[in-house]
Amino acid sequence: MNTNTLQNINVGVDTGKLQLDIYIRPLDIYFNVLNTDKGIKEAIKVIKKHCPKRVVIEATGRLEMPFILACDTAKLPYVIANPLHIKRFAGAIGKRAKNDRLDAALIAHYAEAIEPKLTQLKSENIRLMSDLVTRRNQLISMQTMEKNRLQVLPKAIASSIKPILTALKNQIERTEIKIAKLIDTCPEYRDKNTFLQSMPGVRKIVAVSLISNVPELGYITNKQAASLIGVAPITKESGRYKGKRIIQGGRTQVRTVLYMAMMSAIQCNPVFKVTYERLLAVGKSKKVAIVAGMRKMVVILNSMLRDGVMWDNNSDRN
């Protein structure tokens, strides 16, 4: 009989850009591998030998995703842990020293002591959900173009557009039904969807886009979230030159749906309406005011998911 099966084996993984530091508790086994496909394959091979109860990795952004997908493929029980929870655990047990090995050991200790619930994240569903959101956006674009043509073409030709509009409408509805079914397959998706849509202005497609394209949301800092989506202004300065701060990079698809969400929030959400009107009053352009509102929206949504709370007009985080 494998003696490991009689022990409560927990694995802690500290994620770095270049390497993964791994600690297996209580066997006191530590090793590190490169954060590459080859390195991850080696790590999975070693971890599987010990039949762990759970493999816990701290969510820091996209860096941990290849390892998570590999765990999912290898049928290893894994947990994507909130960094805030691990930080609080370290404080509770008086752990202050830090290095890569100690961080990995701390995560393994957290796994053993807290026994966090396994992440029920289905990687293939995440990809499919993202693809469905992309396809819906394409259908909406085609629908808009056909509607514009309907306004300018002669009636004799315009009649050929109506069947296309009907077909596009049906395809959009079918796509939305598929998205809703995917959310229902996973409790984690459902919870995130509920929290996100509790904010006035954030509707179904915005929530789904965030869930599928920004799975890190709720696990990273507010500054990282704004930068990841591309709504954090970038300073352009060199010597005496001070250029205009602009936004660039990030996840374009998410930024597009957030722009539409912000347009809605300005009308129905008092928090964003006040922010928008205040910026216009001090001379900011409408575009700048909208982007500032988007950044505020990302920060608040990230905090809501991190803390597991619903939207509150009177909350201090607003």
C-alpha positions as CSV (number, residue, x, y, z in Angstrom):
1,M,0.0,0.0,0.0
2,N,1.2,3.5,-0.8
3,T,1.9,5.1,2.6
4,N,1.2,8.5,1.0
5,T,-2.5,7.6,0.7
6,L,-2.7,7.4,4.5
7,Q,-1.3,10.9,4.9
8,N,-2.9,14.3,4.3
9,I,-0.6,15.4,1.5
10,N,-0.9,19.0,0.5
11,V,1.2,20.8,-2.1
12,G,1.9,24.5,-2.1
13,V,3.0,26.3,-5.3
14,D,4.6,29.7,-5.3
15,T,4.3,31.3,-8.8
16,G,7.0,33.3,-10.4
17,K,7.4,34.7,-13.9
18,L,10.4,32.3,-14.6
19,Q,9.9,29.5,-12.1
20,L,7.5,27.6,-9.8
21,D,8.6,26.8,-6.3
22,I,6.8,23.7,-4.9
23,Y,6.6,22.3,-1.4
24,I,5.0,19.0,-0.5
25,R,3.7,18.8,3.1
26,P,4.2,17.0,5.5
27,L,6.9,15.1,3.5
28,D,9.1,18.2,3.6
29,I,9.9,17.9,-0.1
30,Y,10.9,21.1,-1.9
31,F,11.9,21.6,-5.5
32,N,11.5,24.2,-8.2
33,V,11.0,24.0,-12.0
34,L,11.0,26.5,-14.8
35,N,7.5,28.0,-15.5
36,T,7.5,26.5,-19.0
37,D,5.6,23.6,-20.6
38,K,8.6,21.3,-20.0
39,G,9.0,22.5,-16.3
40,I,5.3,22.2,-15.5
41,K,5.3,18.6,-17.0
42,E,8.1,17.6,-14.7
43,A,6.4,19.2,-11.7
44,I,3.1,17.4,-12.4
45,K,5.0,14.1,-12.7
46,V,6.5,14.5,-9.3
47,I,3.3,15.7,-7.6
48,K,1.2,12.9,-9.0
49,K,3.5,10.3,-7.3
50,H,2.4,11.5,-3.9
51,C,-1.4,11.4,-4.5
52,P,-2.0,14.9,-2.9
53,K,-5.3,15.8,-1.3
54,R,-5.0,19.2,-2.9
55,V,-2.6,21.4,-4.8
56,V,-2.8,25.0,-3.9
57,I,-1.5,27.8,-6.0
58,E,-1.8,31.5,-5.3
59,A,-3.6,33.5,-8.0
60,T,-1.3,36.3,-9.1
61,G,-2.5,36.9,-12.7
62,R,-2.0,34.9,-15.9
63,L,1.3,33.5,-14.7
64,E,-0.3,30.5,-12.9
65,M,-2.8,29.6,-15.7
66,P,-0.5,27.1,-17.6
67,F,0.1,25.2,-14.3
68,I,-3.6,25.2,-13.5
69,L,-4.5,23.9,-17.0
70,A,-1.9,21.2,-16.6
71,C,-3.4,20.2,-13.2
72,D,-6.8,20.1,-14.7
73,T,-5.6,17.8,-17.5
74,A,-3.8,15.5,-15.1
75,K,-6.9,15.3,-12.9
76,L,-5.1,16.7,-9.9
77,P,-7.3,18.3,-7.2
78,Y,-6.3,22.0,-7.2
79,V,-7.3,25.2,-5.5
80,I,-6.7,28.7,-6.9
81,A,-6.2,30.6,-3.6
82,N,-7.0,34.2,-2.9
83,P,-3.6,35.9,-2.0
84,L,-5.4,37.9,0.6
85,H,-6.5,34.8,2.5
86,I,-2.9,33.4,2.5
87,K,-1.5,36.7,3.7
88,R,-4.0,36.7,6.6
89,F,-3.2,33.1,7.4
90,A,0.5,34.0,7.5
91,G,-0.3,36.9,10.0
92,A,-2.4,34.6,12.1
93,I,0.4,32.0,12.6
94,G,3.1,34.7,12.9
95,K,5.0,34.0,9.7
96,R,6.9,37.0,8.6
97,A,10.1,35.7,6.9
98,K,9.8,35.5,3.1
99,N,11.6,33.7,0.3
100,D,10.4,31.4,-2.5
101,R,10.8,28.2,-0.5
102,L,9.1,29.7,2.6
103,D,6.2,31.0,0.5
104,A,5.6,27.6,-1.1
105,A,5.7,26.0,2.4
106,L,3.3,28.6,3.7
107,I,0.8,27.9,1.0
108,A,1.1,24.1,1.7
109,H,0.5,24.8,5.4
110,Y,-2.5,27.0,4.5
111,A,-3.9,24.1,2.4
112,E,-3.5,21.6,5.3
113,A,-4.9,23.8,8.0
114,I,-7.7,25.6,6.2
115,E,-8.6,22.8,3.7
116,P,-9.9,25.3,1.1
117,K,-12.7,24.1,-1.2
118,L,-11.4,22.7,-4.5
119,T,-11.7,25.0,-7.5
120,Q,-14.3,23.6,-9.9
121,L,-12.8,25.5,-12.8
122,K,-13.3,23.7,-16.1
123,S,-10.6,25.1,-18.5
124,E,-12.5,24.0,-21.6
125,N,-15.6,25.8,-20.5
126,I,-13.6,29.0,-19.8
127,R,-12.3,28.9,-23.4
128,L,-15.7,28.1,-24.8
129,M,-17.3,30.9,-22.9
130,S,-14.7,33.4,-24.2
131,D,-15.3,32.2,-27.7
132,L,-19.0,32.5,-27.4
133,V,-18.7,36.1,-26.1
134,T,-16.5,36.9,-29.1
135,R,-19.0,35.3,-31.5
136,R,-21.8,37.3,-29.9
137,N,-19.9,40.5,-30.4
138,Q,-19.3,39.6,-34.1
139,L,-23.0,38.9,-34.6
140,I,-23.9,42.2,-32.9
141,S,-21.5,44.0,-35.3
142,M,-23.1,42.4,-38.3
143,Q,-26.6,43.2,-37.0
144,T,-25.6,46.9,-36.6
145,M,-24.2,47.0,-40.1
146,E,-27.3,45.5,-41.6
147,K,-29.5,47.9,-39.7
148,N,-27.5,50.9,-41.0
149,R,-27.9,49.6,-44.5
150,L,-31.6,49.2,-44.0
151,Q,-31.8,53.0,-43.4
152,V,-30.1,54.1,-46.6
153,L,-30.9,51.5,-49.3
154,P,-34.0,51.7,-51.5
155,K,-37.0,49.7,-50.3
156,A,-36.8,47.3,-53.2
157,I,-33.3,46.2,-52.0
158,A,-33.9,46.8,-48.3
159,S,-36.5,44.0,-48.2
160,S,-33.6,41.5,-48.6
161,I,-32.1,42.7,-45.3
162,K,-35.0,41.8,-43.0
163,P,-34.5,38.0,-43.3
164,I,-30.8,38.5,-42.5
165,L,-31.7,40.6,-39.4
166,T,-34.1,37.9,-38.3
167,A,-31.4,35.2,-38.7
168,L,-28.9,37.3,-36.8
169,K,-31.3,37.9,-34.0
170,N,-32.0,34.2,-33.6
171,Q,-28.2,33.4,-33.6
172,I,-27.6,36.0,-30.9
173,E,-30.3,34.5,-28.7
174,R,-29.0,31.0,-29.2
175,T,-25.5,32.2,-28.3
176,E,-26.7,33.8,-25.1
177,I,-28.6,30.6,-24.1
178,K,-25.3,28.6,-24.5
179,I,-23.5,31.2,-22.4
180,A,-26.1,30.9,-19.7
181,K,-25.9,27.1,-19.7
182,L,-22.1,27.3,-19.3
183,I,-22.4,29.5,-16.2
184,D,-24.9,27.1,-14.7
185,T,-22.3,24.2,-15.0
186,C,-20.1,25.7,-12.3
187,P,-20.9,27.1,-8.8
188,E,-17.9,29.4,-9.0
189,Y,-19.2,31.0,-12.3
190,R,-22.7,31.4,-10.8
191,D,-21.4,33.1,-7.7
192,K,-19.2,35.5,-9.7
193,N,-22.0,36.2,-12.1
194,T,-24.3,37.1,-9.2
195,F,-21.8,39.4,-7.5
196,L,-20.9,41.2,-10.8
197,Q,-24.5,41.7,-12.0
198,S,-25.5,43.2,-8.6
199,M,-23.7,46.4,-9.8
200,P,-26.3,48.6,-11.7
201,G,-24.9,48.9,-15.2
202,V,-23.3,45.5,-15.3
203,R,-25.4,43.1,-17.2
204,K,-25.2,39.5,-18.4
205,I,-22.7,39.9,-21.2
206,V,-20.4,42.2,-19.3
207,A,-20.3,39.7,-16.4
208,V,-19.7,36.7,-18.7
209,S,-16.9,38.6,-20.5
210,L,-15.2,39.4,-17.2
211,I,-15.6,35.8,-15.9
212,S,-14.2,34.2,-19.1
213,N,-11.5,36.7,-20.1
214,V,-10.3,38.0,-16.7
215,P,-10.4,34.9,-14.5
216,E,-7.8,36.7,-12.3
217,L,-10.4,39.3,-11.2
218,G,-10.9,39.1,-7.4
219,Y,-7.4,37.5,-6.9
220,I,-5.2,40.4,-7.8
221,T,-4.7,44.0,-6.6
222,N,-6.9,46.8,-7.9
223,K,-3.9,48.4,-9.7
224,Q,-3.1,45.0,-11.4
225,A,-6.8,44.7,-12.4
226,A,-6.9,48.1,-14.0
227,S,-3.6,47.5,-15.8
228,L,-4.6,44.0,-17.0
229,I,-7.8,45.3,-18.7
230,G,-6.0,48.4,-20.0
231,V,-7.8,51.2,-18.2
232,A,-4.8,52.4,-16.2
233,P,-3.4,55.6,-17.7
234,I,0.3,55.3,-18.8
235,T,2.5,58.3,-18.1
236,K,4.7,59.6,-21.0
237,E,7.5,61.7,-19.5
238,S,11.1,62.1,-20.4
239,G,13.2,65.0,-19.0
240,R,11.2,68.2,-19.4
241,Y,8.8,66.5,-21.8
242,K,5.4,65.7,-20.3
243,G,3.1,63.9,-22.7
244,K,-0.5,63.2,-22.4
245,R,-1.4,60.2,-20.2
246,I,-3.2,57.5,-22.3
247,I,-4.5,54.0,-21.9
248,Q,-3.1,51.2,-24.1
249,G,-2.7,47.4,-24.2
250,G,-4.8,45.2,-22.0
251,R,-7.7,43.0,-23.0
252,T,-9.5,44.9,-25.8
253,Q,-12.6,42.7,-25.8
254,V,-13.2,43.3,-22.1
255,R,-12.5,47.0,-22.4
256,T,-15.1,47.2,-25.2
257,V,-17.9,45.7,-23.2
258,L,-16.9,47.8,-20.1
259,Y,-17.2,50.9,-22.2
260,M,-20.8,50.0,-23.0
261,A,-21.4,49.1,-19.3
262,M,-20.1,52.5,-18.3
263,M,-22.5,54.2,-20.8
264,S,-25.3,52.3,-19.0
265,A,-24.0,53.0,-15.5
266,I,-23.9,56.7,-16.1
267,Q,-27.7,56.6,-16.6
268,C,-28.7,54.1,-13.9
269,N,-25.9,54.1,-11.2
270,P,-25.7,57.2,-9.0
271,V,-22.1,56.4,-8.0
272,F,-20.8,56.6,-11.6
273,K,-23.2,59.3,-12.6
274,V,-21.7,61.6,-9.9
275,T,-18.1,60.7,-10.9
276,Y,-18.8,61.4,-14.6
277,E,-20.6,64.7,-14.0
278,R,-17.8,65.8,-11.6
279,L,-15.1,65.2,-14.1
280,L,-17.0,67.0,-16.8
281,A,-17.5,70.0,-14.5
282,V,-13.7,70.4,-14.0
283,G,-13.2,70.5,-17.8
284,K,-12.4,66.8,-18.6
285,S,-13.6,65.5,-22.0
286,K,-16.4,63.0,-22.1
287,K,-14.0,60.3,-23.3
288,V,-11.6,60.9,-20.4
289,A,-14.5,60.9,-17.9
290,I,-15.9,57.6,-19.3
291,V,-12.4,55.9,-19.1
292,A,-12.0,57.2,-15.5
293,G,-15.4,55.7,-14.7
294,M,-14.3,52.4,-16.3
295,R,-11.2,52.3,-14.2
296,K,-13.3,52.9,-11.1
297,M,-15.7,50.2,-12.2
298,V,-12.9,47.6,-12.6
299,V,-11.5,48.5,-9.1
300,I,-14.9,48.1,-7.4
301,L,-15.7,44.9,-9.2
302,N,-12.3,43.4,-8.3
303,S,-12.9,44.4,-4.6
304,M,-16.4,42.9,-4.6
305,L,-15.1,39.5,-6.0
306,R,-12.2,39.6,-3.6
307,D,-14.3,40.2,-0.5
308,G,-17.3,38.1,-1.8
309,V,-19.8,40.9,-1.4
310,M,-22.7,42.4,-3.4
311,W,-22.9,45.9,-4.7
312,D,-23.8,48.6,-2.1
313,N,-24.4,52.2,-3.1
314,N,-23.2,53.3,0.3
315,S,-20.2,51.1,0.6
316,D,-16.8,52.6,1.4
317,R,-15.1,50.8,-1.5
318,N,-17.2,53.0,-3.9
